[in-house]
Amino acid sequence: MLARRGTGYPVRKGDAEAPRIVRLTTDSHRPFPERQSEAYLSRDGEVPLGFAWYVFLGGKDNLRRIPAEAHGIALPDEFTYLGDGDILRLSSDRGNITALFIRSVRHHSFLLTERCNHYCLMCSQPPRDVDDDWIMDDIMATIPLIDPTTHEIGFTGGEPTLLGDRLVRLVDQCRALLPKTGVHVLTNGRAFADQAYAAKFAAIRHHDLMFGIPIYSDLADRHDYVVQAQGAFDETIRGILNLKRHRVPVEIRMVIHKQTYERLPDLARFIARNLTFVDQVVFMGLEMTGFTRANLDTLWIDPVNYQTQLAEAVRLLAASRMKVSIYNHQLCITDRSLWPYAKRSISDWKNEYMAECKGCSARSECAGFFSSAKFRHSSHIHAI
């Protein structure tokens, strides 16, 4: 999962088995049946009875105060951001902590698997061929605990569709337990070339489900090169067609780099002519992590140097009355005509600004940078 991890000081009393996935509460008056699956977050050493876990911020000396048969953990200062409604994976023997869901942030994303059938040149989460079904088990246990007022959650990988019908069940569980929450799934879309699989998601009738699917070129061989998978382009296009045949929302995503920028206008024409029925198109800046660093010479181009191609692509799609957005780009190096399409898209937990941004009048509207951008970013950044 896209989560924050750390280590605390654990203690376990008695032989009772503790839940691994717990929701934090700061309410000492919670009903007793609820307490059995919750963790009480104590900032002052208070220990109300009946909770499965006690999570202390501020010293491991409090651990000896927890009741018999309960479990407790004292967390280091790096976890002071935790609050009511957050969800943790806890270990009572090793003291490992993972913050799975932080209620106060804007962006909520869960990694479903590290396995993938692509090997993208710029992958930010390099795939691993491992048995990681336990991740899905944890997520299925997390969904019932998420605040039902949450605006949207995202699922990513690896490749989520490699989970087959387990992904179908996950989306259905979100529909049932989070009826007001949008669901966004990042996928290469190839599994939906099987029309029966696409139909299963349509049958769920989720009120706000969207699949984000990348297309990196209008040329099949160029797309297949970027994702390092022969035949991927054809299956992806068929997958998009099948999803839209069943009226499932689709977002086309495109990461801009040296291998993709020149044909941006050609890709826009291809989409406008053949896929005008998709729900939105997103052009994305490069994230300096994962395989990107290893392939930097193959991928890096200063965003200043592709503004002409990007502006033409956006103009073509907008003229076709398609919804277009630009993610992960800084306003100071983005053509002024593109500002209405630029979004603050970077997850708040990995969003930063450079020293050059100090005093910028457009900072509050700017996407800023991935924290990894310190490794490489445009040489034209400046305050507006």
C-alpha positions in Angstrom: 0.0 0.0 0.0 1.0 3.6 -0.4 1.5 4.0 3.3 3.7 5.4 5.9 5.7 2.9 7.9 7.7 3.0 11.1 8.6 1.1 14.3 7.3 1.5 17.8 7.7 -0.2 21.2 5.1 -3.0 21.4 3.7 -4.9 24.3 1.2 -7.8 24.4 -0.7 -9.0 27.5 -2.4 -12.3 27.8 -3.0 -14.8 24.9 -5.8 -13.0 23.1 -5.3 -12.5 19.3 -5.3 -8.8 18.4 -6.7 -7.5 15.1 -3.9 -6.4 12.7 -5.9 -3.7 11.0 -7.5 -1.2 13.4 -9.1 2.2 13.3 -7.9 4.9 15.7 -10.2 6.8 18.0 -9.7 9.6 20.4 -13.2 9.2 21.9 -12.9 7.6 25.3 -16.7 7.2 25.4 -17.0 4.8 22.4 -19.6 2.0 22.7 -18.0 -1.1 24.1 -18.8 -3.3 21.1 -16.9 -0.9 18.9 -13.9 -0.8 21.1 -13.1 -4.5 20.5 -12.0 -3.7 16.9 -10.5 -0.2 17.6 -7.3 1.3 18.9 -7.5 4.1 21.4 -5.0 6.9 20.6 -3.7 8.3 23.8 -1.7 11.6 23.9 -1.8 12.0 27.7 -1.5 8.5 28.9 -5.3 8.0 29.4 -6.3 4.3 29.3 -10.1 3.8 29.0 -11.1 0.2 29.3 -12.3 -2.2 26.6 -10.2 -1.3 23.5 -8.3 -4.0 21.5 -5.2 -1.7 21.2 -3.8 1.3 22.9 -1.6 3.5 20.8 0.5 6.0 22.9 2.1 9.2 21.6 4.6 10.3 24.1 6.7 7.6 25.8 6.8 3.9 26.2 6.4 4.1 30.0 2.7 4.2 29.4 2.7 0.6 28.0 2.7 -0.9 31.5 -0.7 0.7 32.1 -2.7 -1.2 29.5 -5.3 -3.7 30.7 -4.8 -7.5 30.7 -5.5 -9.2 27.4 -5.0 -5.9 25.5 -2.2 -4.9 23.2 -0.3 -1.6 23.1 2.3 0.2 21.2 4.2 3.5 21.9 5.0 5.4 18.7 8.0 7.7 18.0 7.6 11.4 17.2 7.3 10.8 13.4 3.7 9.6 14.1 2.4 12.7 15.8 0.3 13.4 12.7 -2.1 10.5 13.6 -5.6 11.3 14.5 -9.2 10.1 14.9 -10.4 7.9 12.1 -6.9 6.9 10.8 -6.3 3.2 10.1 -3.2 1.3 11.1 -1.7 -2.1 10.5 -0.1 -3.0 13.9 2.2 -5.8 15.1 2.2 -6.7 18.7 5.4 -8.7 18.6 7.8 -6.7 16.3 6.4 -3.3 16.8 6.0 -2.6 13.1 3.4 0.1 12.2 1.9 1.0 8.8 -0.5 3.9 8.5 -2.9 2.7 5.8 -5.4 5.5 5.8 -4.9 9.1 7.0 -8.3 10.7 7.3 -7.0 14.3 7.2 -5.2 14.1 3.9 -6.8 14.8 0.4 -5.3 11.8 -1.5 -5.9 8.2 -0.4 -4.2 5.5 -2.5 -3.7 1.8 -1.9 -1.2 -0.5 -3.7 -3.0 -3.7 -4.5 0.0 -5.8 -5.8 3.6 -5.4 -6.8 3.1 -7.8 -9.7 2.7 -6.5 -13.2 2.7 -7.6 -16.9 4.4 -4.4 -18.0 8.0 -3.2 -17.4 7.5 0.5 -18.1 10.6 2.6 -18.7 9.5 5.2 -16.1 7.7 2.9 -13.6 7.6 4.6 -10.2 6.7 1.3 -8.5 9.1 -1.3 -10.1 7.3 -4.7 -10.4 8.2 -7.8 -8.4 7.2 -11.3 -9.1 6.1 -12.2 -5.6 3.2 -13.8 -3.8 1.6 -10.7 -2.2 -2.0 -11.8 -1.8 -1.8 -10.7 1.8 -1.9 -7.1 0.6 -5.4 -7.6 -0.7 -6.4 -9.3 2.5 -5.4 -6.2 4.4 -7.2 -3.9 2.1 -10.4 -5.9 2.3 -10.1 -5.5 6.1 -9.5 -1.8 5.8 -12.4 -0.8 3.6 -15.1 -1.3 6.3 -13.1 1.0 8.6 -12.7 4.0 6.2 -14.7 7.1 7.0 -17.8 6.9 4.7 -17.6 10.6 4.0 -14.2 10.1 2.2 -14.4 11.8 -1.2 -12.3 9.4 -3.2 -9.9 6.5 -2.9 -7.5 5.1 -5.5 -6.1 1.6 -6.2 -2.9 1.1 -8.0 -0.1 -1.4 -8.5 1.7 -3.2 -10.1 -1.2 -4.2 -12.2 -4.5 -4.5 -10.2 -6.3 -6.6 -12.8 -3.9 -9.4 -12.2 -6.0 -10.0 -9.1 -8.9 -11.1 -11.4 -12.2 -11.4 -9.6 -10.7 -10.3 -6.3 -10.6 -6.8 -7.8 -14.2 -7.1 -8.8 -15.1 -8.0 -5.2 -13.1 -5.1 -3.9 -14.9 -2.6 -6.0 -18.2 -4.1 -5.0 -17.3 -3.9 -1.4 -16.5 -0.2 -1.9 -19.9 0.3 -3.4 -21.6 -1.4 -0.5 -19.6 0.1 2.4 -18.6 3.5 1.0 -21.6 4.7 -1.0 -20.5 8.3 -1.3 -16.8 7.6 -2.1 -15.4 7.7 -5.6 -13.1 4.9 -6.7 -10.2 5.4 -9.2 -8.2 2.4 -10.4 -4.9 2.8 -12.2 -4.5 -0.1 -14.7 -2.9 -0.8 -18.1 -6.3 -1.9 -19.3 -5.2 -5.0 -21.1 -7.4 -7.4 -19.0 -10.5 -5.6 -20.3 -9.8 -7.0 -23.8 -11.8 -9.8 -22.3 -15.3 -8.3 -22.7 -16.7 -10.6 -20.0 -14.3 -9.2 -17.4 -15.2 -5.6 -18.3 -18.9 -6.5 -18.0 -18.3 -7.6 -14.4 -17.4 -4.1 -13.3 -20.4 -2.6 -15.2 -22.6 -5.0 -13.3 -21.5 -3.6 -10.0 -23.2 -0.3 -10.8 -20.8 1.8 -8.8 -21.9 5.4 -8.7 -18.4 6.8 -9.2 -15.9 4.3 -10.6 -13.2 5.3 -13.1 -10.3 3.3 -14.6 -7.2 5.4 -15.4 -5.5 3.7 -18.4 -2.2 4.9 -20.1 -1.7 5.3 -23.8 1.8 6.5 -24.6 1.6 6.9 -28.4 -0.7 6.7 -31.4 1.9 4.2 -32.8 1.6 0.6 -31.4 5.3 -0.1 -31.5 6.2 3.1 -29.6 3.6 2.4 -26.9 4.8 -1.2 -26.6 8.4 0.0 -26.3 7.6 2.4 -23.5 5.7 -0.4 -21.5 8.2 -3.1 -22.6 5.4 -5.5 -23.6 4.7 -6.6 -27.2 1.1 -6.5 -28.2 0.2 -4.2 -25.3 -1.2 -1.4 -27.4 -3.8 -3.5 -29.2 -5.0 -5.1 -26.0 -5.2 -1.7 -24.2 -7.3 -0.2 -27.0 -9.7 -3.2 -27.0 -9.9 -2.9 -23.2 -10.9 0.7 -23.4 -13.5 0.0 -26.1 -15.0 -2.8 -24.0 -15.2 -0.7 -20.8 -16.9 2.1 -22.7 -19.2 -0.4 -24.5 -20.5 -1.2 -21.0 -20.5 2.5 -20.0 -17.7 2.2 -17.5 -15.9 5.6 -17.1 -12.3 5.7 -18.5 -9.5 8.2 -18.1 -6.6 8.1 -20.6 -3.3 9.0 -19.0 -0.1 9.9 -20.7 3.3 10.5 -19.1 5.4 13.0 -21.0 9.1 12.2 -21.5 11.7 12.1 -24.3 10.1 9.0 -25.8 6.6 10.4 -26.0 6.6 14.2 -26.3 7.2 14.5 -30.0 4.0 12.7 -31.0 1.7 14.4 -28.4 -0.3 16.1 -31.2 -0.6 12.9 -33.1 -1.8 11.0 -30.0 -4.4 13.8 -29.4 -5.6 13.4 -33.0 -5.8 9.6 -32.5 -7.9 10.0 -29.3 -10.1 12.6 -30.8 -10.9 10.5 -33.9 -11.1 7.1 -32.2 -11.7 7.5 -28.5 -13.6 10.7 -28.2 -16.1 8.9 -25.9 -13.6 8.5 -23.0 -14.3 10.6 -20.0 -11.1 12.6 -19.7 -7.5 12.8 -20.9 -4.6 13.6 -18.6 -1.1 14.6 -19.5 1.4 13.9 -16.7 4.9 15.1 -15.8 7.6 12.6 -15.1 8.2 11.4 -11.5 11.9 11.0 -10.6 11.7 7.7 -8.9 11.7 4.0 -9.6 12.9 3.0 -13.1 13.0 6.7 -14.2 16.4 7.2 -12.5 17.9 4.1 -14.1 16.6 5.3 -17.5 17.1 9.0 -17.1 19.2 9.5 -20.2 16.4 7.8 -22.2 13.6 9.7 -20.6 14.6 13.2 -19.3 13.6 16.3 -21.2 13.1 19.7 -19.6 9.3 20.4 -19.7 10.1 23.9 -21.1 11.2 22.1 -24.3 7.9 20.3 -25.0 5.4 23.1 -24.3 4.7 23.6 -28.0 3.7 20.0 -28.5 1.7 19.9 -25.3 -0.2 23.1 -26.1 -1.2 21.7 -29.6 -2.3 18.4 -28.1 -4.5 20.1 -25.5 -5.9 22.5 -28.1 -6.9 19.6 -30.4 -8.7 17.7 -27.6 -10.4 20.8 -26.2 -11.6 21.6 -29.7 -13.2 18.1 -29.7 -15.0 19.1 -26.5 -13.1 16.5 -24.5 -12.2 17.0 -20.8 -8.4 17.6 -20.6 -6.1 18.0 -17.5 -2.4 18.5 -17.0 -0.9 17.0 -13.9 2.5 17.4 -12.1 3.6 20.5 -14.0 4.8 23.8 -12.4 3.0 26.9 -13.6 6.1 29.0 -14.1 7.3 26.7 -16.9 3.9 25.9 -18.3 2.6 27.9 -21.3 0.1 30.5 -20.1 -2.6 29.1 -22.5 -2.4 25.8 -20.5 -2.9 27.2 -17.0 -6.7 26.5 -17.0 -5.9 22.8 -17.5 -3.2 22.5 -14.9 -4.2 20.8 -11.7 -2.8 20.5 -8.2 -2.4 16.8 -8.6 0.5 15.6 -6.5 -0.5 13.7 -3.4 0.0 16.0 -0.4 2.2 13.5 1.5 4.9 13.7 -1.3 4.3 17.3 -2.5 7.1 19.8 -2.1 8.3 23.2 -3.4 11.7 24.4 -4.3 13.7 27.3 -2.8 13.0 29.2 -6.1 9.3 29.1 -5.3 9.6 31.4 -2.3 7.4 34.4 -2.7 5.7 33.1 -5.8 2.3 34.6 -6.3 0.9 31.5 -8.0 2.1 29.0 -5.5 -1.3 28.2 -4.1 -2.6 27.2 -7.5 0.6 25.4 -8.6 1.0 21.6 -8.5 4.5 21.9 -7.0 6.9 19.0 -7.1 7.2 15.3 -6.2 9.7 15.0 -3.3 11.9 13.0 -5.7 12.2 16.1 -8.0 15.3 17.2 -6.0 17.1 14.6 -8.0 16.2 16.3 -11.3 13.9 19.2 -12.3 13.6 21.9 -14.8 16.4 24.5 -14.8 13.8 27.2 -15.5 11.9 27.2 -12.2 11.3 30.7 -10.9 8.9 32.7 -8.7 6.0 34.4 -10.5 
